[in-house]
Amino acid sequence: MADVEINQANTGFMAVCTALVFLMLPGLGYFYSGMTSSKSALSLVFLCILSLVIVPLQWFVWGYSLAFSPTGGPFIGNLEHAFFMGVNETPHPSSPTVPSTVFAIFQCMFSVITPALALGATAERVRLRPALVYLFVWSTLVYDPIAYWCWAPNGFLYKAGLLDYAGGTAVEIASGFGALAYAMVLGQRTGLGKVEYKPHNYFNIMLGTSLLWFGWFGFNAGGAGATARAGQSIIVTHLCGASAGLTWMLLQYRHERKLSSFGFCCGAVSGMVAATPSCAFVSSWAAVVIGIIAGAVSHFCVEIKDKYWFDDALDVFAVHGVSGLIGNLLTGIFADKSIAILDGTEIDGGWVNGHWKQMLIQLWACAVGAAWSFVVSYIILYVMDKIPYLQLRMDPEEERLGADLVEMGEYGYEYVKDTGNHLTLDDSNNSSETNTQSELKVEVQHVQNKVVGSLNRDRNYDEVAFPNNSGFLADPEIGDTDNFVQR
């Protein structure tokens, strides 16, 4: 029977999509590393890669069974598939056309990226070893239950009629509100408001965004199989990302009259977040509307976040939590039965089909998912922080040195260490130069130092890898403390 039901095209398609979602982890690492200071960049990439190690082991032991066992109750699965028992060529009820082996590893990639998303809120101050414990525990107590509610055959939200195709609740809302809890427990970064924490590498941000965008096609389309609905999922994902990215960039343009690549990348990610629950339910025109709304609302949430006491370093809550809420709710409006039927799925649709009750179901899922993630995450982190050797945060001196050195003993940019003046003259190679030429070069370097010092004053640089940017002294020649030269 199983051999007859399995569709080889769908199986191959889901296997390829699994690899695409895998690629999102290094993409997320580069995205986050570019947004933070140089002295903590490597640790964020490393944490994302370690999520690919820790969470799959949890998934193998009991995560998959807790999240997808078909014989569980309404709130959590059982251990029927613990240690992947019974995971073989037999299809899972949630994906009846592919072997359960392929379905299990595809869903594993979702469980891997979700807790890693929350770590962006902890940048500049999180200790790595407790974060690894957090990945395992959070996946068990937060992700697995919410995933079960939304997708398992007996999950109470699934049976209530929730429309959440690829994880608006289980992935985006859960990670966003988990990030909010993590940021609150950790407290603000040292010197926030006095030290300017800005992205150190915009190339990494754009590279990370591109990898995330590429992987998101598999993330959102993988469950549809090799069907027209998968194509629509990719269309919706792309249009949401494009419209949200442009919206965020244009809203940011009003401040400095500059087109910001950083703003575009954040907006594009927020749009694809909003597409996650809706991608296989809405039409193409609705995708543009969803993207514009998600990009605008997330942008304004970032603008007002500094008024509150929590320090979400990389805006995970605004980009993932808020956009996840928007995507879930707008699915209740724009879900169209003519889109779902592209692979034979029948739904009542949302408001566009006159099914007004769908919004209440979506709202219920948002509230339940957000509350569970925030409360349980806060409890996990609060308890961990009281346990010796599991304290979550580095001390101020360690923060000054950076997580790369303190937690890893490595540097992402060690090769650019500088030992002196770039334009120091070598007499052996410049013997023909006149004193006037030499004095001119020294004067040019002096001016450059003053300009760079003025631009980079109070930036949070890695003082080992970037010694020329790590601190600034008043210009001794002119005695003006407002004009800084590099130390």
Secondary structure by P-SEA (a helix, b strand, c coil): cccccccaaaaaaaaaaaaaaaaaaaaaaaaaaaaccccaaaaaaaaaaaaaccaaaaaaaccccccccccccccccccccccccccccccccccccccaaaaaaaaaaaaaacccccccccccccccaaaaaaaaaaaaccaaaaaaaccccccccccccccccccccccaaaaaaaaaaaaaaacccccccccccccccaaaaaaaaaaaaaaaaaaccccccccaaaaaaaaaaaaaaaaaaaaaaaaaacccccccaaaaaaaaaaaaaaaccccccccaaaaaaaaaaaaaaaaaaaaaccccccccccccccccaaaaaaaaaaaaccccccccccccccccccccccccaaaaaaaaaaaaaaaaaaaaaaaaaaaaaacccccccccaaaaaacccccccccccccccccccccccccccccccccaaaaaaaaaaaaaaaaaaaaacccccccccccccccccccccccccccccccc
